Amino acid sequence: MTKAGERFALGLVLLAALATVLPFLYMLATALTGQWEAFRYPPALIRGRAHFENFPAALTALPFDRFFLNSAIVATCVVVGQLFTSAMAAYAFARLRFPGRDRLFLGFLSVLLVPALVLLVPRFLIVNALGWVDTYAGLISTELVSVWGIFLLRQFFRTIPRELEDAARLDGAGEWTIFRRVVLPLSKPALATLAVLSFVDQWKSFLWPLVIARSTEMQVVEVGLANLHGLYYANWPYQMAAAVTATVPLLLLYLVAQRYFIRGIQMTGVT
């Protein structure tokens, strides 16, 4: 590639990065403005002084401490559950041989074609019959299996050399020992990728928590943000302050796991 081509490619990357970051910068800037300053045109990053008092005011308007706790509990439990179920199912599809394996895997993948709204009512009826409405069990139980997670880990497990597993078998290791002591330690990038994506997906989950959680004590962050919008419809700084706070845990999680996350994306071929 010529230098002109490299510069053009770099310009496109910078433009894409700016288009991605700009909404977040505007959200932060709006969170630091006064209530009526946010409606002025053209918009400015920060007019006059920064209104840091918007953050405690917005977060105390509703019990956001409880919302954050609920989201953290639900997301953590779902991550652990999905890692467990996805890793075991993916290893079976990638390494074990049994009749109908490939057809069963295609059947699993076909679930990805079903819209989530189609499953909303059956899921609610099952959870309601179990008496789990407005409980952590109701929020968590329906999310413990991830078809996409099974696909992701299966693709990664297939890249692990079989020679390592054969060497373990020669030493007398069984399938469970191979899975636990050989495959899982080599799969940290893929497991970290699934953990990050699963946590993000649960942290920003809105529809299912809105349906299953009836009391304020069981609501999660996304539902709390929606309620704040209804409470302070014209106060965009308050809403943006709460939204900025809600993104901080996701940013910290990515900063901690970015090395494994990037490597896992590269090795599984997920785009």
N, C-alpha and C positions, 0 to 999 in steps of 0.2 A: 504494500500500500504506500502511495506517495505521501509526502508531507502534507500536501493540500487535502488529501483524503483523510489523513489522520486528524487534521484540524477540524474538518467538517464533522467527522464522527465524534470528536470531543465536544464540539459545539452542540450536537444533538443530545449527547449525554447530559451536558450541563443544562440544556433547556428542559429536558425531561425531569432532571433533578429539581430544578426551580419550580416547575409546574407541580411537582409532588409536595415540596416543602412549603410553598407559598400559602396554601390554605391553613396549614398549622401555624405559620407565623401570623397570619391575619386573625386566627382564633385567639392566639396569645395576646396580640395587640388589643383586640376588642375586649378581652377580659381585664385589661388594665386601663380602660377608659371609663369616663363617667357615663351614667345612664343615657343622657340625652346626646352626649358627644358621639355616640356610636351611630346615630342616625344622620349625621352631617355628611354632605357630599362636596368634594370627593373625600373618600375615607383617608385618614392619616393613621400612622402606626400608633402613636401615643400623642394625644393633644394635651399640652400642659403637663401636669404631673401624673405619675403612674398611680392608679387607684388600687393598691394592694389590698385594701380593705374589702374589695369585692369577693375575695376568696373565702375568708371566714364567714362573711355575711351569706354567701350562697350556700356554703356547706352546712350552715346551722339553720337554714330555712326549712330543711327537711333532715331527718336523721341519716345523713350520708355515712356516718361512721358505721351504722348498722348495715347499710347497703354495701359498703366496701367489704365488711366482714362476710356477709352472705356471698358476695361474688367470689371472694378469696376461697371460702370453704367449698363452694360448688366447683369452681375451676380446678382447684387442687385435687379434689376427689375424682373428678372426671378425667384429669390428666393421668392419675395413677391407674384408674380403671382401664382407660384406653390403651395405655402402654402395656398393661398386663394382657388384655384380650387380643390386641392387635399383634403383639409379638408372638404369642403362642399360635394364633391362627396363621400368621404370615409364615412362620417356620414350617407349619404343616403343609401349606401350599407350595412352599419353595423347595423343601427337602424330602418330605415323606411321600411315599408312593402308595396310593390307594385307589380303588375303582371310582371313576367319575370325578377325579380331583379337578381336572381342568374345567369340566362343565360346571361343577359346583362353584369354582372361582368365578366363572363368567356370570353365574347366577348372583353371586355376591356383588359383582360390579354393576349388574343391571339395577340394583337398588339405588345407585347414584342417579339414575334417570327419573326416579319417582320424586315429584315435588314435595317439599317438606309440608306444605299446607294440606296435601292429601292425607298425610299420616297424623295430622294434628288431632282430629276428633277421635280416631281409634286409640291413640296414645292417652288422651285424656280419659276416655271411658275405662281403660285398663287401670290407670293410676287411681281414678276415683273409686273403682271397685275394690282396690286394695286399701283404700282409706289413706292414701298418701297425698291428697290434695293439701296444699299449703304446708308442706313439710320439705325438709332437705332430701328425703328419700324420693319424693316426687320430682324434685328439680334435677336430681343426679341420675336416677336409675335408667332413664330413657336415653342417656347420653354415653353409657359405659362402653358401647361398641361402636367403632368407627370403621366403616368400609374403606374410606379413603386411607385411613391409617394402616389397615391391613395391606392395601395395595402398595403403599409407600415402603413399608418394611419388607414386603415380599421382594420388591425390586432390589432393595439393598442386600437382602440375604443371598440373592442369586449372584451377587458380585463377590461373595466370600469364597475363596478357593476351597474346593472340596477336599484337597489334600490335607488340609488342617483337620477336618472332621475325620478323614480316614485314619490319620495318625492317632487321633484320640480313640478311635474304635480299636485299633491295634493294641492300645494300652488297656483295653477292657472297659472303656467308657460307654455308657448307654446313651440313648437319644436325649434323655432329660439332662444328663451331665454335659453332653456336648452343647446342648442349647444354653445351659446356664453358665458354663465355664469357658466355652469357646466362642459361640455365636454372639451372645449378648455383650461381652466385653469389647468385641470388634465392631459392634453396632452403635457405639455411643453417638456418632454424628447423626445417624438416622433417628435414634431414639430422642435426641435433643431436638431435632427438627420437628418431630411429631409432638413432643411436649410443648414446644413454643407455639406451634400452630393451634394445637388443641386448647391451650390456655387462652390464647387470643380469641379463638372462636367462642369459648364459653364466657369470657369476660364481656364480650360485646353482644352476647345473646339477649334477645329482647322478646320475641314472640312467645316462646314456650314459658319463660318465667312470668310473662304478663298473664298467661292463661292459668297457670297452675298455682301461682302465689296470690292469695286473696288479701292477706293482712299486710300492713306496712312493715311489720317485723320480718317478713320473709321476702321482701322485694330486693332486687339486685340493683346494681349501679345504673344499668341502661333504663330500667323502668323508673328509677328515681330521677334520672335526667328528663325523661318524658313528663313526669309529674311536675318537675320544677318548671318546665316550659309552660305548662298549664297554669302554674301558680304565678309566675312572673313572665307573662306573655310578651310584654313590651320591654323587659329589662334584659337586653342581649348580653351586657357585661356579666351579669350573674350567671346566665346560662353558659357562656363561654368559659367562665372561671371554673364552674363545675366540670365542664367537658375537658378542660386542660388537666385538672386534677385526676380525672378518670383515665387519662392516657399515660400518666406518669408510671404506674406499675408495669404497663406493657413496654414502655421505653427502657426501664431498668432491666426487665427480663431479657429483652433482646440484647442489651449491652453485655449482660453476663454470659449469654449463651450464643453470641454471634459467631464465634469461631466454629463451634460444632454445627450451628445452623447452616452457615454458608457451605461447609464441607458436605453436610448431609444432602443439601439441595443439589450440589454438583454431582455427587456419587450416585444419587437415585435418578438423575435425569429429569427431575420435576422442574417445570418452567412456570 
